[in-house]
Amino acid sequence: MTLLPALPFRLHLHAANGHAGTPVLDDAGFRAARDAITSWPRYAPTPLHDLPGLARALGVGALRWKDEGGRFGLGSFKALGGAYAVARHLICTLATRGIAATDAELAAGRFAAETRAITVACATDGNHGRSVAWGAARFHCRAVIYIHETVSDGRAAAIARFGAEVRRVPGTYDDAVRHAAEDAAVNGWTVVSDTSYPGYTDIPRDVMQGYRVMADEAFAQWTGPAPTHLFVQGGVGGVAAAVAAQAALHFGKTAPRLIVVEPDRFDCLCRSAVAGRPTPSPPGPDTIMAGLACGEVSILAFDELLHRADAFMAVPDEAVAPAMRALARGVDGDPAVVAGESAVAGLIGLALARRDAGSAAALGLDGAARVLLFGTEGATDPELYARLVGAAA
Ligand SMILES: Cc1ncc(COP(=O)(O)O)c(C=O)c1O
């Protein structure tokens, strides 16, 4: 059975991997994030599905899918990052006023008189903004969320449901990032962004430390011989960097190979890896993989990936619907898995690289490979999901 036709893709093998670099995500920061997030009410690890049918269809030894669709009821792994960074920001701000607060006290509204006067802002293509809005609602502060032209009304409504103000601005995600930063500077708000840029790194670092909980759970849930390959989708690179840092902590020198997979229309990580420095992708058509529609890398994430990623891939939009459908029906007796558009890039990268002899050999992807994929979202845009898969989630 062929999962995908032989669609064009690009593979950049990253020779700089393994070189010493400055660690961007310190392990103490991860432990603090894990302790906080796992103490939140309704915290539970998301499932790791074994998909032997899909593994056989692709010609690898094992394939497991970390399914983030149920994360805190928000539909994606992003629930771990933005909301955690909001809590951290509030705790740090109160500390400067001589108030020592915990997540639980914030959530209980103990300091609401103070926190209600604090506004957080961010740009989003959907999932990060949902997390920040949820965090602001939970921890009692105000949120203003910027979305660009093509973010669907359904995604905007899902953010507004948490009481955040949603502002739609012209242009792309990267334009929304700039709008959020400018308005925050004028109004005295704090940007809680999932991307970092020169002069702005502390909060995005907290966001990425939160993401590491996803990888930590997956590595703990993995049984039997360790995974050999991790395929992770890339937008600004935050989640891939988080997985990379966690793999280094968990596996040390025997960390699985890490392949970062982007839409070919938004391949800033690939371009930056080739150039060895942050390099934007040129303006062009949109991608259906909304969460990955980022034209500029997060500088912190890119630093981490520069010395930890083994390869970068750019894959076409045409592969998205077939990959979602294969997961939805379950291949050869596998359980059905609901995966949104931005969740399947890693699977697409694996499928295309495995069927191309040169790429498979270069990546060491053979019949014995054990692959871990991160299903980073469920049906976060239910209408689009139904249209692409042909059935509701
Ligand atoms: C579902 C999903 N997967 C992956 C990503 C990529 O994450 P990052 O921008 O940190 O690379 C995003 C980003 O919004 C996303 O929403």
The ligand as an SDF file (V2000), in Angstrom:
LIG
                    3D

 16 16  0  0  0  0  0  0  0  0999 V2000
   -0.2460   22.0780   15.3460 C   0  0  0  0  0  0  0  0  0  0  0  0
    1.0760   22.7130   15.2540 C   0  0  0  0  0  0  0  0  0  0  0  0
    2.1490   21.9610   15.0240 N   0  0  0  0  0  0  0  0  0  0  0  0
    3.3830   22.4940   14.9260 C   0  0  0  0  0  0  0  0  0  0  0  0
    3.5720   23.8570   15.0680 C   0  0  0  0  0  0  0  0  0  0  0  0
    4.9400   24.4180   14.9040 C   0  0  0  0  0  0  0  0  0  0  0  0
    5.4680   24.9390   16.0860 O   0  0  0  0  0  0  0  0  0  0  0  0
    6.6520   25.9820   16.0380 P   0  0  0  0  0  0  0  0  0  0  0  0
    6.1240   27.2580   15.4420 O   0  0  0  0  0  0  0  0  0  0  0  0
    7.0770   26.1180   17.4490 O   0  0  0  0  0  0  0  0  0  0  0  0
    7.7050   25.4060   15.1550 O   0  0  0  0  0  0  0  0  0  0  0  0
    2.4700   24.6860   15.3200 C   0  0  0  0  0  0  0  0  0  0  0  0
    2.6290   26.1360   15.4760 C   0  0  0  0  0  0  0  0  0  0  0  0
    1.6830   26.8910   15.6350 O   0  0  0  0  0  0  0  0  0  0  0  0
    1.1960   24.1060   15.4170 C   0  0  0  0  0  0  0  0  0  0  0  0
    0.1030   24.8510   15.6680 O   0  0  0  0  0  0  0  0  0  0  0  0
  1  2  1  0
  2  3  1  0
  2 15  2  0
  3  4  2  0
  4  5  1  0
  5  6  1  0
  5 12  2  0
  6  7  1  0
  7  8  1  0
  8  9  2  0
  8 10  1  0
  8 11  1  0
 12 13  1  0
 12 15  1  0
 13 14  2  0
 15 16  1  0
M  END
$$$$
